[in-house]
């Protein structure tokens, strides 16, 4: 039973109806030219009628040749035993089978054609050509038809193979571009979650303080309002950036590799914070009223891999955000240690909440899931869970690679 691929390949090789009509007209023209010989040789009426009948049948057999190449070519070869006017159709059938059928079938048709023309010669010999030379010419002609047809078939299969390979390569390229685009958008979404969650929770803390202490001194109110204004502006800028990327039309930027900035090439990319920026992050959070103890001892951060450095910053940022959400008023301890060859250790621990939680700041645990993905991509390890004798606190600890 033929496979679907073989059937499709045969359908691609099968010529359209107009090509079949052209083949029939060409064969009719060749048969008409071949008919001049018997007429000039003053063949008998019976032979002339046989020749004309054979010519008509051979022309009518072209659709069978196109539809079923091997049986059609065999029928044309059998007709060649009766009349020289079937020779054009028989040679056409031999070439067509060699062009469109497997080599064993083509060899079989060529042998049948050779034998049919030998029978034709023995029945109606050609004056001036002895048997040896006829056999030699007959064999050479069918071998040439077989070789040229097989060469054309091989070339057609090569072209088809190259086209299919090019189509697969293009499809693979499109899939890789789509994966890169989705990976970039997922990366940006993770960045926006980390940044916006931290900033919005910080803004909520300042807003809550203003609501709780409406009688605060004017300078404190002014500082809080300035933080709210700056934080809101930065959050809007981040939100505008991610919305602009997600609104990119299909295909825009999709051919860029994952991790490449998808914004306007004229915009200067915003630097990504890393381990040295943790101090500023702690200071900002401390200014919002959170009691933080920050201890750090690490080697030159310039030798720390960029992915590990950025991931370390995001771990602290997410842990401080979660502490404000779930343990308001609780002291927080941040420790960052590391050196080349030993790795970078990041630990954030908060005690139990000492103030009521704000329901508006309830989280979905997506931040910790995102941290686990980041750490895994960086080749590190992370643990998180309750901390303390009674399990009322929370601890996040991670190790990130820092090669020598």
N, C-alpha and C positions, 0 to 999 in steps of 0.2 A: 504494500500500500504506500502510495506517495505521501510525503509529508506536506504540510501546509506551505512550507518554504519552497519546496519544489514546484507546487502548483502555482504559487505566486510568480516564481521565476519564469515558468512556462507562459503564464499570461503576459508577462512583460515582453517576452520574446515574440509572441504571436503578433503578426502585423495587423493593422486596422483594415477594415473592409476595402478602403480605397487602394491600399497596397495590393490586396488580393486581386482587385479588378485590373490593376496595372500589370500584375504577373500574368493574368489570363490574356490580356491584349498583347503583351510581348510574346507569349508563347504562340498565340494565334499568328502573329506576324512572322515568327520564325518558321512555323509550320507552312505558311503560305509561300515563303521563300524556298523552303525545302521541296515544295510541290512542283517547282519549276523543273527540277531534274527528271522526275518520272514522266512529266508531260513531254519534255524534249526527247527523252529516250523512247518515246512511243510505246509506253507500257500498255499492257492489255487493259481492257475496260474493267475486268475484275480486279486487277492489281490497283488500278487508279481508284476504283470505288473503295477498295480496302484501305488504301492510303488516306483517302479523305475521311473515311469513317474513323480510322485510328487517330487522325489529327483532331477530329472533333471530340472524341472521347478523352484524349489527353488534355485538351484545353478544359473540358468539363471536370476533369479530375483535380484541377488546381485547388478548389476549396477543400477537397478531401486531404490534399497534401498539407494545406495550412492547418487544418483542424487536427489531423492525425498524421504527422510527418512520416513515420515509418511505414504504416500500411499504404499511404498514398504514394510514397516513392516506390514501394514494391509493385504496386499496380502499374505505375508508369513504366517500370522496368520490364514487366511482363508484356506490356503493349509494344515495347521496343523489339520483341522477338518477331512481331508481325510486319512492321513497316519502318523504314528509315524516318518517316515523319514523326515517329514517337521518340526519336533520339533527343531532340531539344527538351522534351518534357522529362525524359529519363535522367538526362544530365542535370537538369534543374532540380529534380528530386534528390539526386545523390548529393549535390551541393547543399540543398536545404536541410537534409538530415544531418550532414556533417556540421552544419552551422548551428543547428538547434537541438540535436539529440546527443546522448552519450556516445563516446567513441566506439564501443562494441557494436551498437546499432548502426552507426555510420559505416563501419567496416563491412558489416553484413550486407547493407544496401549496395555498397560499392562492388562487392563480389557478385551480387545478383545482377547488377547492371552490366558488369563485365561479361558474365555468362550469357545474359540476354542478347547483347550485341554480337557475341560470338555465334549464337544460334542464328541471329539475323543474317550474319555474313555467310554462314554455311547454306542458308536457304536462298538468299538473294545476294550473291557475291558482288563485290565492287570491281569493275574491270580495272586492270592495271595494278592491283595490289594483291600480292600473294598472301597466303595464310599466315606466314611467320610475321611479316610486317604488320598485318592487321592486328594479330594478337599483341604485338609489341605496342602499337599505337593505342589499342583499346586499353591495355593495362596502364600505360603511361597517362592517358586521359583521366581514367577513374582514380588513379593515385593522386594526380594533381587536384582533381575536384575534392578528394578526401582531405588532402593536406591544406588547401586554401580554406575549405570550410571549417576544419578544426582550428586553424590559426585565427579565423574570424571569431569563432566561438570563444577561444581562449582570450582574445582581446576584449570581447564584449563582457566576459565574466570579470576580467581584471578591472575594466571601467566601472562595472556595477559594484564590485567589491570596494573600489576606491570611493565611489559615491556613498555607499553605505557607511564606510569608515568615516568619511567626512561628516555625514549626518550624525553619527554617534558621537564624534568629537565635538560637534557643535552643541548637541544635546547635553553632553557632559559639561561643556563649558557653561551653558546656561544654568544647569543644576548647581554647579560650583558657585557661580555668581549669585544665584538665589540664596544658597546656604550662607555665603559671605554676607549678603545684605541682611538676612535674618539674624545672623550672629552679631553683626554690628548693631542692629537695632536692639537686640537683647542686651548687649553690653551697655548701650546708652540707657536702656530702661533700668538696669541695675544701678548705674551711676546716679540716675535721677532719683531712684528710691532712696539711696544712701544720703545724697545731698539734701533733697527736699525733706525727707523725714527728719533729719537732724535740724535743719533750719526752721521748719515749721514747729517742731516741738520746742525749740528754743524761743521762738516768737510767742508760742502759747504760754510758756513759762513767764516771760516778761509781761504779757497781757494779763495773766492771772495775778501777778504781783501788783500791777496797777489797780486791778479790780479789788484785790484784797486790801490794799493800802491806799485808798483815795486821798488820805491826808499826808502822804509822803512828801518830803521836802521837794521844792521846785527843781533843784538840780538833779535829784534822782529821777524825777518824772521826765525831765528833759533827756537824760541819758537813756532811759528806757524807751522813750519815744524815738530817739535817734537809732537805737538798735532795731526797733520795730520797722522803721522806715528803711534802713539799709538792708535788713534781712528780707523784707518784703520785695524790695527791688531786685535783690540777687535771686530770690526764689522765682520771681517772674521771668528774669532773664534765662534761668535754667529751664523753666517750663516752656518758654518760647523756643528755646533751642531744640528741645526734644520733640515738640510738636512740629517744628519745621522739618526735622529729619523724617518723622513718621508720615508727613504729608508728601514726601518725595514721590513723584509719579513712577509707575512701574518702569524699571530699566534705568532710571537716573541713579547713578552711583552704584548700581548693582554689580558692575564689573570690577569694582575695587576689592582688594583683599580685605578679609576680616581684620578689624582693628584700625583701619585707615579712617581718618576723619571724613565724614560725609558732608560737612558744611561747606559754605562758599570758600573756594581756595584762597580768596583775598582776605578772609577773616583769619586773624591770628589765633591759633588754637589755645584754649585756656590751659595753663599748666596743671598737671595732675598733682595733688598734694601727696607727700610721702612722709617718711618717719620724722624728719626734722620739723614738719609742720604740726606734729602732735602737740608740741608745747603751746602753740597758738590756739589750737583746738581746746586744750585744757583750760587755758586762760579765758577764752570766751565762755566756756561752760561754767567756770568758777564765777565769772562776773554775773552770770544769771542766777547765782545763789546756791549752786551745788557745791558742797564741801568735797574737794578732791585732793588726794595726795598723789603726786606724780613723782615716780622714781625711774630714772633711766641711766643706763650705762652700756653704751655700745660704741663700737669702733667707727672709723670714718664712714659715714653713710653713703659716700660717693661710690664705695666698692660694693654696696648692696645692690643686687639685681633690681631693676625697676619694678618688676611685677611683685616681688616680695615687699619692696618699700611701699608701694601703693596699697597692697593688701593689708599691711600692718596698720597703715593709717585708717583704712576703712573699718578694720576690726575695732579699733578704739572708738571711732565715730559712732558705729552702730551700737556698741555696748553702752556708751554714754547716753545715746538717744533712748535706749531701752530702760536705762536706769531712771531717766527723767519721767518716762511713761509709767513704769510699773513700780518704782520705788522712790517716789518724790520725797525729798528731804533726807534721804539716806546718804551717809558718807560713801565715797567711791575711792577706790585705790587703783591706780594705773601703774603698771611696771612694764618697761621695755628694756630688754637686755639682748646682747648678741655681739658676735664677732665672726670674721671669716673662718670657715671650717666648723664652727659650732652651731651656726644658724641663728635666727632671730626669734626670740621668745616674747610674746605679747600676752599680758594678763590684765584683765579688768574685773574687779570684784566690788560688789556693792552690798551693803547691809540691808536689813529689812526696812521697809518704808516707815517713815515717821510722820507722814502727812497723808491726808486722804488723796486717793487717786482721782484724776480727772477723767471721767468716762469718755470725753471727746478725744482723748489721746490713746484709746485702746488700740493695740496693734493686732496684726494677723500672723505673726511669726514668720512672715516672708523675709524679714531682714536676716534672721539666723540661717534660713535656708540659702539665701544669697551668699552669706559669708562662707558657708560650707562649700558652695560651688567655687567661690573665688580662691579659697585656700587649696582646694583640690587642683584647680588649674595651675596654681603656683607651685604645686608639688609638696605642700605642707600638710599639717595635721591640726585639727581643732576639736576641742571639747567644750561643752557648756552644760550647765545644770545648776541645781540648788547648791548653796554653800552655807557653811556654818553648822554649829552643833544641832540646831533645830531646823536647819534647811530653809530658813526664812530669807537668806541672802541669795545672791546669784553670782556665778563665776563663769567667765569666758576666758579660755586659755588656748593659745595657738602657737605652733612652731612653724617657721618658714625657712626655706633653704637659703644659706649664705655661703657659697663656695669660696674656697681660698683664691 
